[in-house]
């Protein structure tokens, strides 16, 4: 298995998912893994130059991901109109729908954070949403 694939899986991030690491005394650097023509690449950009993605496959960068246990900060999924979004419904099932920026339901799911790029991501937060729904239901008794 490719070293970048091992690191990506160890960080539990998806391809094209933008994330950063919580580090002290540094600019925020954002990362993402891409896969083109079968090759895996890790790209990064900093707040200082947010419009250019740089290759981050240097040994020092990769080594820091293996050795450093800094917290991964996930950027929220920001769907575009027509994108598929996954969410956890009130009975704990992962469902999906298309996101539309002018649709009330889509906006509510996005604003509450119950809007995921993959079913697997939604599944990982299932207990969080079941507890959230239970609190609301209990308040209505």
DOLO-421606 format. One record per residue (C-alpha): residue in three letters; z, x, y. Coordinates in steps of 0.1 Angstrom, whole numbers, plus 5000, padded with zeros to 4 digits. Layout:
N
<pt><aa>Ala</aa><c3>Z</c3><c1>X</c1><c2>Y</c2></pt>
...
This chain:
141
<pt><aa>Unk</aa><c3>5000</c3><c1>5000</c1><c2>5000</c2></pt>
<pt><aa>Unk</aa><c3>4991</c3><c1>5012</c1><c2>5035</c2></pt>
<pt><aa>Unk</aa><c3>5021</c3><c1>5026</c1><c2>5055</c2></pt>
<pt><aa>Unk</aa><c3>5013</c3><c1>5001</c1><c2>5084</c2></pt>
<pt><aa>Unk</aa><c3>5014</c3><c1>4972</c1><c2>5059</c2></pt>
<pt><aa>Unk</aa><c3>5048</c3><c1>4984</c1><c2>5046</c2></pt>
<pt><aa>Unk</aa><c3>5061</c3><c1>4986</c1><c2>5082</c2></pt>
<pt><aa>Unk</aa><c3>5046</c3><c1>4952</c1><c2>5092</c2></pt>
<pt><aa>Unk</aa><c3>5062</c3><c1>4935</c1><c2>5061</c2></pt>
<pt><aa>Unk</aa><c3>5095</c3><c1>4953</c1><c2>5067</c2></pt>
<pt><aa>Unk</aa><c3>5096</c3><c1>4940</c1><c2>5103</c2></pt>
<pt><aa>Unk</aa><c3>5086</c3><c1>4905</c1><c2>5090</c2></pt>
<pt><aa>Unk</aa><c3>5058</c3><c1>4900</c1><c2>5116</c2></pt>
<pt><aa>Unk</aa><c3>5024</c3><c1>4884</c1><c2>5111</c2></pt>
<pt><aa>Unk</aa><c3>4990</c3><c1>4899</c1><c2>5121</c2></pt>
<pt><aa>Unk</aa><c3>4983</c3><c1>4893</c1><c2>5158</c2></pt>
<pt><aa>Unk</aa><c3>5020</c3><c1>4883</c1><c2>5164</c2></pt>
<pt><aa>Unk</aa><c3>5031</c3><c1>4900</c1><c2>5196</c2></pt>
<pt><aa>Unk</aa><c3>5067</c3><c1>4914</c1><c2>5195</c2></pt>
<pt><aa>Unk</aa><c3>5088</c3><c1>4939</c1><c2>5213</c2></pt>
<pt><aa>Unk</aa><c3>5118</c3><c1>4959</c1><c2>5203</c2></pt>
<pt><aa>Unk</aa><c3>5152</c3><c1>4959</c1><c2>5221</c2></pt>
<pt><aa>Unk</aa><c3>5157</c3><c1>4995</c1><c2>5232</c2></pt>
<pt><aa>Unk</aa><c3>5179</c3><c1>5011</c1><c2>5258</c2></pt>
<pt><aa>Unk</aa><c3>5166</c3><c1>5030</c1><c2>5288</c2></pt>
<pt><aa>Unk</aa><c3>5129</c3><c1>5024</c1><c2>5282</c2></pt>
<pt><aa>Unk</aa><c3>5102</c3><c1>5001</c1><c2>5295</c2></pt>
<pt><aa>Unk</aa><c3>5095</c3><c1>4971</c1><c2>5274</c2></pt>
<pt><aa>Unk</aa><c3>5067</c3><c1>4979</c1><c2>5250</c2></pt>
<pt><aa>Unk</aa><c3>5049</c3><c1>4951</c1><c2>5231</c2></pt>
<pt><aa>Unk</aa><c3>5033</c3><c1>4956</c1><c2>5197</c2></pt>
<pt><aa>Unk</aa><c3>5010</c3><c1>4937</c1><c2>5174</c2></pt>
<pt><aa>Unk</aa><c3>4994</c3><c1>4945</c1><c2>5140</c2></pt>
<pt><aa>Unk</aa><c3>4957</c3><c1>4937</c1><c2>5137</c2></pt>
<pt><aa>Unk</aa><c3>4934</c3><c1>4937</c1><c2>5107</c2></pt>
<pt><aa>Unk</aa><c3>4897</c3><c1>4943</c1><c2>5112</c2></pt>
<pt><aa>Unk</aa><c3>4873</c3><c1>4951</c1><c2>5084</c2></pt>
<pt><aa>Unk</aa><c3>4902</c3><c1>4957</c1><c2>5061</c2></pt>
<pt><aa>Unk</aa><c3>4918</c3><c1>4983</c1><c2>5082</c2></pt>
<pt><aa>Unk</aa><c3>4953</c3><c1>4977</c1><c2>5096</c2></pt>
<pt><aa>Unk</aa><c3>4961</c3><c1>4989</c1><c2>5131</c2></pt>
<pt><aa>Unk</aa><c3>4992</c3><c1>4987</c1><c2>5153</c2></pt>
<pt><aa>Unk</aa><c3>4985</c3><c1>4983</c1><c2>5190</c2></pt>
<pt><aa>Unk</aa><c3>5009</c3><c1>4984</c1><c2>5219</c2></pt>
<pt><aa>Unk</aa><c3>5010</c3><c1>4979</c1><c2>5257</c2></pt>
<pt><aa>Unk</aa><c3>5037</c3><c1>4984</c1><c2>5282</c2></pt>
<pt><aa>Unk</aa><c3>5048</c3><c1>4963</c1><c2>5312</c2></pt>
<pt><aa>Unk</aa><c3>5035</c3><c1>4991</c1><c2>5334</c2></pt>
<pt><aa>Unk</aa><c3>5000</c3><c1>4985</c1><c2>5321</c2></pt>
<pt><aa>Unk</aa><c3>4999</c3><c1>4951</c1><c2>5305</c2></pt>
<pt><aa>Unk</aa><c3>4961</c3><c1>4947</c1><c2>5304</c2></pt>
<pt><aa>Unk</aa><c3>4952</c3><c1>4976</c1><c2>5280</c2></pt>
<pt><aa>Unk</aa><c3>4962</c3><c1>4977</c1><c2>5243</c2></pt>
<pt><aa>Unk</aa><c3>4966</c3><c1>5012</c1><c2>5230</c2></pt>
<pt><aa>Unk</aa><c3>4965</c3><c1>5024</c1><c2>5194</c2></pt>
<pt><aa>Unk</aa><c3>5000</c3><c1>5031</c1><c2>5182</c2></pt>
<pt><aa>Unk</aa><c3>4994</c3><c1>5048</c1><c2>5149</c2></pt>
<pt><aa>Unk</aa><c3>5009</c3><c1>5081</c1><c2>5159</c2></pt>
<pt><aa>Unk</aa><c3>5034</c3><c1>5095</c1><c2>5134</c2></pt>
<pt><aa>Unk</aa><c3>5062</c3><c1>5095</c1><c2>5160</c2></pt>
<pt><aa>Unk</aa><c3>5057</c3><c1>5058</c1><c2>5168</c2></pt>
<pt><aa>Unk</aa><c3>5055</c3><c1>5049</c1><c2>5131</c2></pt>
<pt><aa>Unk</aa><c3>5085</c3><c1>5070</c1><c2>5123</c2></pt>
<pt><aa>Unk</aa><c3>5106</c3><c1>5053</c1><c2>5149</c2></pt>
<pt><aa>Unk</aa><c3>5099</c3><c1>5019</c1><c2>5133</c2></pt>
<pt><aa>Unk</aa><c3>5111</c3><c1>5032</c1><c2>5100</c2></pt>
<pt><aa>Unk</aa><c3>5142</c3><c1>5049</c1><c2>5112</c2></pt>
<pt><aa>Unk</aa><c3>5152</c3><c1>5028</c1><c2>5142</c2></pt>
<pt><aa>Unk</aa><c3>5169</c3><c1>4994</c1><c2>5134</c2></pt>
<pt><aa>Unk</aa><c3>5163</c3><c1>4980</c1><c2>5169</c2></pt>
<pt><aa>Unk</aa><c3>5162</c3><c1>4943</c1><c2>5171</c2></pt>
<pt><aa>Unk</aa><c3>5127</c3><c1>4928</c1><c2>5170</c2></pt>
<pt><aa>Unk</aa><c3>5121</c3><c1>4903</c1><c2>5198</c2></pt>
<pt><aa>Unk</aa><c3>5095</c3><c1>4877</c1><c2>5189</c2></pt>
<pt><aa>Unk</aa><c3>5073</c3><c1>4863</c1><c2>5216</c2></pt>
<pt><aa>Unk</aa><c3>5071</c3><c1>4825</c1><c2>5213</c2></pt>
<pt><aa>Unk</aa><c3>5040</c3><c1>4811</c1><c2>5198</c2></pt>
<pt><aa>Unk</aa><c3>5018</c3><c1>4798</c1><c2>5227</c2></pt>
<pt><aa>Unk</aa><c3>4991</c3><c1>4776</c1><c2>5212</c2></pt>
<pt><aa>Unk</aa><c3>4959</c3><c1>4767</c1><c2>5229</c2></pt>
<pt><aa>Unk</aa><c3>4945</c3><c1>4732</c1><c2>5229</c2></pt>
<pt><aa>Unk</aa><c3>4931</c3><c1>4724</c1><c2>5195</c2></pt>
<pt><aa>Unk</aa><c3>4952</c3><c1>4752</c1><c2>5177</c2></pt>
<pt><aa>Unk</aa><c3>4971</c3><c1>4742</c1><c2>5146</c2></pt>
<pt><aa>Unk</aa><c3>5008</c3><c1>4742</c1><c2>5151</c2></pt>
<pt><aa>Unk</aa><c3>5035</c3><c1>4740</c1><c2>5124</c2></pt>
<pt><aa>Unk</aa><c3>5069</c3><c1>4724</c1><c2>5129</c2></pt>
<pt><aa>Unk</aa><c3>5099</c3><c1>4711</c1><c2>5109</c2></pt>
<pt><aa>Unk</aa><c3>5102</c3><c1>4673</c1><c2>5109</c2></pt>
<pt><aa>Unk</aa><c3>5134</c3><c1>4653</c1><c2>5107</c2></pt>
<pt><aa>Unk</aa><c3>5136</c3><c1>4653</c1><c2>5069</c2></pt>
<pt><aa>Unk</aa><c3>5131</c3><c1>4691</c1><c2>5067</c2></pt>
<pt><aa>Unk</aa><c3>5095</c3><c1>4692</c1><c2>5057</c2></pt>
<pt><aa>Unk</aa><c3>5071</c3><c1>4717</c1><c2>5073</c2></pt>
<pt><aa>Unk</aa><c3>5043</c3><c1>4697</c1><c2>5088</c2></pt>
<pt><aa>Unk</aa><c3>5013</c3><c1>4706</c1><c2>5110</c2></pt>
<pt><aa>Unk</aa><c3>4993</c3><c1>4690</c1><c2>5137</c2></pt>
<pt><aa>Unk</aa><c3>4968</c3><c1>4702</c1><c2>5164</c2></pt>
<pt><aa>Unk</aa><c3>4983</c3><c1>4712</c1><c2>5197</c2></pt>
<pt><aa>Unk</aa><c3>4969</c3><c1>4695</c1><c2>5228</c2></pt>
<pt><aa>Unk</aa><c3>4982</c3><c1>4706</c1><c2>5262</c2></pt>
<pt><aa>Unk</aa><c3>4979</c3><c1>4670</c1><c2>5276</c2></pt>
<pt><aa>Unk</aa><c3>4997</c3><c1>4653</c1><c2>5247</c2></pt>
<pt><aa>Unk</aa><c3>5034</c3><c1>4645</c1><c2>5251</c2></pt>
<pt><aa>Unk</aa><c3>5043</c3><c1>4652</c1><c2>5215</c2></pt>
<pt><aa>Unk</aa><c3>5027</c3><c1>4686</c1><c2>5215</c2></pt>
<pt><aa>Unk</aa><c3>5044</c3><c1>4695</c1><c2>5247</c2></pt>
<pt><aa>Unk</aa><c3>5078</c3><c1>4684</c1><c2>5235</c2></pt>
<pt><aa>Unk</aa><c3>5075</c3><c1>4704</c1><c2>5203</c2></pt>
<pt><aa>Unk</aa><c3>5064</c3><c1>4735</c1><c2>5222</c2></pt>
<pt><aa>Unk</aa><c3>5091</c3><c1>4732</c1><c2>5248</c2></pt>
<pt><aa>Unk</aa><c3>5119</c3><c1>4727</c1><c2>5222</c2></pt>
<pt><aa>Unk</aa><c3>5106</c3><c1>4758</c1><c2>5203</c2></pt>
<pt><aa>Unk</aa><c3>5097</c3><c1>4738</c1><c2>5172</c2></pt>
<pt><aa>Unk</aa><c3>5061</c3><c1>4751</c1><c2>5173</c2></pt>
<pt><aa>Unk</aa><c3>5050</c3><c1>4779</c1><c2>5149</c2></pt>
<pt><aa>Unk</aa><c3>5018</c3><c1>4797</c1><c2>5142</c2></pt>
<pt><aa>Unk</aa><c3>5023</c3><c1>4796</c1><c2>5104</c2></pt>
<pt><aa>Unk</aa><c3>5041</c3><c1>4774</c1><c2>5079</c2></pt>
<pt><aa>Unk</aa><c3>5061</c3><c1>4804</c1><c2>5067</c2></pt>
<pt><aa>Unk</aa><c3>5076</c3><c1>4809</c1><c2>5102</c2></pt>
<pt><aa>Unk</aa><c3>5085</c3><c1>4772</c1><c2>5104</c2></pt>
<pt><aa>Unk</aa><c3>5100</c3><c1>4774</c1><c2>5069</c2></pt>
<pt><aa>Unk</aa><c3>5123</c3><c1>4803</c1><c2>5080</c2></pt>
<pt><aa>Unk</aa><c3>5138</c3><c1>4781</c1><c2>5107</c2></pt>
<pt><aa>Unk</aa><c3>5141</c3><c1>4749</c1><c2>5086</c2></pt>
<pt><aa>Unk</aa><c3>5180</c3><c1>4749</c1><c2>5085</c2></pt>
<pt><aa>Unk</aa><c3>5181</c3><c1>4754</c1><c2>5123</c2></pt>
<pt><aa>Unk</aa><c3>5160</c3><c1>4723</c1><c2>5129</c2></pt>
<pt><aa>Unk</aa><c3>5179</c3><c1>4702</c1><c2>5103</c2></pt>
<pt><aa>Unk</aa><c3>5212</c3><c1>4710</c1><c2>5120</c2></pt>
<pt><aa>Unk</aa><c3>5196</c3><c1>4702</c1><c2>5154</c2></pt>
<pt><aa>Unk</aa><c3>5184</c3><c1>4668</c1><c2>5142</c2></pt>
<pt><aa>Unk</aa><c3>5217</c3><c1>4661</c1><c2>5125</c2></pt>
<pt><aa>Unk</aa><c3>5236</c3><c1>4667</c1><c2>5158</c2></pt>
<pt><aa>Unk</aa><c3>5213</c3><c1>4643</c1><c2>5176</c2></pt>
<pt><aa>Unk</aa><c3>5216</c3><c1>4616</c1><c2>5148</c2></pt>
<pt><aa>Unk</aa><c3>5254</c3><c1>4620</c1><c2>5147</c2></pt>
<pt><aa>Unk</aa><c3>5256</c3><c1>4615</c1><c2>5184</c2></pt>
<pt><aa>Unk</aa><c3>5238</c3><c1>4581</c1><c2>5180</c2></pt>
<pt><aa>Unk</aa><c3>5263</c3><c1>4567</c1><c2>5156</c2></pt>
